Amino acid sequence: MATLQNLHWQRKLMKSTSSRIWLMVIISTFFWGSNFNAGHAVASDVTPLTAAAERFAIALLLFWAIRFSFGKAESSLVASDALILILLGVTGVFGFNYAFFTALHTTSALNAALIMALSPMLSTLLSVIMLKVHIRLHQYLGMLIAFIGVIFVITGGRFSLLHSAVGDIWMLLACFVWSLYSVGSKKYANHIPSLQFARWTVSIGAVALIIAALILEQPLTDITQLSFTTHSILIYMGVCGSVLAYIYWLKGVHFLGPEKSAIAFNLVPVFTLLVSLAFGSIPNSVQILGMLLVLMGVLVSSGWRPKIFL
């Protein structure tokens, strides 16, 4: 009897933990979704690499402040971990942001957002190849529903707005390296605690972005001329979009697996739209339908079922 009770409590604990992890993943997508709004707000005031460099410099400082507040590292890293962290940091932080900003020079934000919505499918494909993951039918169905929803959210039903450009190739690269970062963290760095992993990869990516900004732009001059509002927005992007979002997302990847957590990435454009709505931009009926489809897709892919069917 005691064994059955212990098994019951263990199942309840696992369900509770899974729910908390899913909530953290969704919060991370909100931070990233609102980053599009924040980035749009400062786009006319600061150049792309300079904005990214300040954002990740703030993240770097915060990550290490958290590290020293703990007094010691979460785990002891070995020499072989250094190469893994460098490769994933350059790929997931610098690589994604460089490809993303380059893409926006020759493609529309609409195309870029739609292409980025392919990330869950690419992560799933990479998980099958790299992790030998077996994908269930409900996960395929959830991804399909969510992707259709993303198309509706981004286009609002005006599909003729889509056009081809060289930047689309860059955005596909950004999407690929982000998916590679998520799956790579599971395959090669699953033994590293998520906070420690996020700290090192973000720090490495931040250094790469700062160096690129110093070479290609004039960040030291531009930053001194920015307004308090612009700096405040970049601080939000650094704290929420680059620290909390990365920690929450990586916890989700490590606990749920990239093939499951990746589906929640479709919530990013939905949250972008909701934040725009809060500032007076009204979505049309097709976009509302798209948001509902995205939410449905996330629930289906996560394995959620109404209790009435259990």
N, C-alpha and C positions, 0 to 999 in steps of 0.2 A: 504493500500500500504506500509506504514511504517513497519507494522508488518511483511509483506512478506520479505521486505528488511532486517529486523533484523534477521529473520529466516535464510535467505540466508547467512548472514555474520556469524551467529553462526555455521552453517554447515561448512563453509570454515575454521573457526577457529578450529573446532573439527578435521577436516581433517589435518590441518597444525600441530596441537598438536600431533595427532596420528603418523604422519610421523616423527616428531622429536623424539618421544618416541621409535619408531621402529629403528631409526638410533642409538639411545643410546644403545638399546639392542644389535644391531649388533656390535657396537664398543666394548661392554663388551665381546662379544664372540671372537673378535680379540685379546683383551688383554689376555684372557684365552688360546686361541689357541697358541699365541706366548709364553705363559708361558711354554708350553711343550718344545719348542725349548730352552728357557732360562734355564729350569730345566735340560735339557739334557746337556747343556754347562757346568753346574757346578756339575753334578752328580759325576764326578770322584774326585772332590775337597772337597766335604762336605757331611756329612751323612744326610739322609732324614729329620729326626726330627729337627736337628740343622738348616738345611736350611729353613724348614718351620717356626721354631721359630724365626729366624732372619727376615724372610720375614714379618711375622705377627707382630713382635715387631715394625718394621718400620711403618706398617700400623696403629698400635695402636697409635703411637706417632703422625702420620699425622692426623688421625681422630680427636684426641683431640686438636691438633693445630688449626684445622678448627673450632672445637667447641668453643674454647676460643676466636677466632678471631671474632665470631659472638656476643660475649658478654653475650648471654643467650641461654638457651636450646630452641629447636624448639617447644617443648610442655612440659607440666607438666605430668610426669609419676606417676602412683599410685602404691601401693604395689603389686597389682596383676600382673602388667606388669613385675615386676622383675622375677617372676617364668617363665613367657613366654619367656623373653629374654635369661635367663640362659639356658632353654631347647633348644631353637632354636640356640643359640650360640654354645653350646656343640655339637648339632646335625650337623648343617650346616658347621661349620668351623673346629672344632676339629674332630668330628666324620668322616666327609668326608675325611679329610687329613690323619687321622690315618688309616682308612680302605684302602685308596688309596695306601699309602706307604707300608702297610703290604701286599697288593695284589701283588705288584711288586716284592716281594721276591720270589713268587712261580708261577707267570704267566707272559706271555709276554706283552710288551707294546701294541702289536697288539690286543691281546685279551682284554686288559683293555680298550683301546680306543673304540673298537666295543661294549663292554658291556655298556660303559658310554653313547653310542649313544641311549640306551634304555630310557634315562632320560625323553625325551618328552612324550613317551608313558606312563611311570609310573606317570609323573606329571598329565597327562590327566586323567588317571584312578583314582588317588587320588583326583583330582578336582571333578570328578563325585561322588565319595564316600563322601568326606568331605565338598564340597561346593555345591553339588547338581547341578553342571553345566551340561547343555545340549550341547553335542558336535554335530556340524553340519557335514554334509557329506564332505564338502570341507576341513574341518580340518583333518578328518580321511584320506582323499586322500592325503593331503599335507604331513602328517606324514609318510605315507607309501612311497611316492616318495622320501622324504628326507632320510628315513632310508635306502632304497635301495642305494641311492647315497652315504651315509656314508660307507656302506659295500664296495662299489667300491673304494672309496677314500682310505680307510684304507688298504684293501687287494691288490689293484691294479690288481684284477682278479685272484690272486694266493690264492684261498680259501683253498688249502691244507696246508697253513702255520698255520691255526688255530689249536689249540690243547687244551685239557682240563687240568685243574690244580686246586689244592685247592684254589689258589689265585683268581680264577674266582668267587668263592663264596664271598670272601672279596670285590671284585670289584662290584658284584651285591649289596652288602650291601652299598658300597660307593654311588652307583647310587641311591639306595633307599633313603638314608638319605639326599642326595642333593635334590631329588624330594620332600621329606617330608619338608625340609627347605623352599623351594619355595612356596609350597601350604600352609604350616603352617603359613608363614608370611602373606599370604592373609587372612586366616581364623581368626587367633588369634591376629595379630598385624597390621591390615590394618589401624587402627586409629593412629598409630605411624608414623610420617614423615619418609620417606625412609632414609634420611641422619642420623637421630637419631637412627633408627633401625639398620642400617648397622654399625654405630659406636659402639653400645653396643654389638651386636652379634659378630662382629669381635674382639672386645676387650676381650670378655669372651672367645672366641675360642683361641685367642692369648695367654692368660694367661694359658689356659689348655695345649696348645702345648709347651709353655716354661717349664711348670712344668714337662711334660712328657719327654722333651728333657733332663732336668737336672737329671731326675731319670734314664733314659735308655741310655743316651749318655754323652759325655763330651763337651758340647757346649762352655763353658767358655775358655777351652783350644783350641779347634778347630777354633773358630772364630778369635782369635788373629793371627793364622797362615795362614789365607786366603789371597789371592792376592787382589789387588785393582780391577782387572777385575771381580773377583768373587763377591766381595762386590757390585760393580756397577750393576751387573746382578740381584742380590738379591734386591737391591734398586728398580730397574725397576719392579720386580715382586711384591714388596711391595706397590709401589705407583700406578702402573697401574693395576696389576692383583689382588690386594687386597683392594684397595680404590676406584679408579675410576670404575673398573669393577663391584664391589659390588653395588655401588651407582646407576650406570646406569641400572644394571640388576634389582634391586629392584624397581626402578621407573617403569620399564617395567612391572614387575609382578603386581604392585599395579594399574597401569593404564590400562594395556591390559588384565590382568588376567594370572595366571600361565599356563592355557591350551593353550593360544595363544603364549605367549613369550617363552614357553619351546621349541617350534619347532625351534626357532633360535639357540638353543644350538647345533643343528646339524652342524652349521657353524664352530664350534670349530676345528674339525679335518681338515676342508677345509683350514682355516687360518694357521693351523700348517703346512700343506703341502705347502701353498703359501710362507710362511716364509722360509721353507726349499728350495724352488725353488729359492728364492732371494739369498740364500747362495750357490747355485750351484747344488742343487739336482733336477733333471729333472723328473717330473711325467710322467707316461706312458699314453697311450690313454684311458685306462679304468679309471684311476684316474681323468683325465680331464672330462670324461663323468660323473663320480660320482659327481664332483664339480658342474657341470651344473644341475644335478638332485637335489642336495641339495638346490641350489638357487631356482629352480623351486618349490620345495616342500615348502620352506619358503614363497614364493610369494602366492602360492595356499592357504596355511593354513591361511595367514594373511587376506585373502579375496580380494586380489588385482585382478582386471580384466582389460584387455586392454580396453581403451575407445571405441574402435570400436564395442565392444560387449555391451556397456551400452545403 
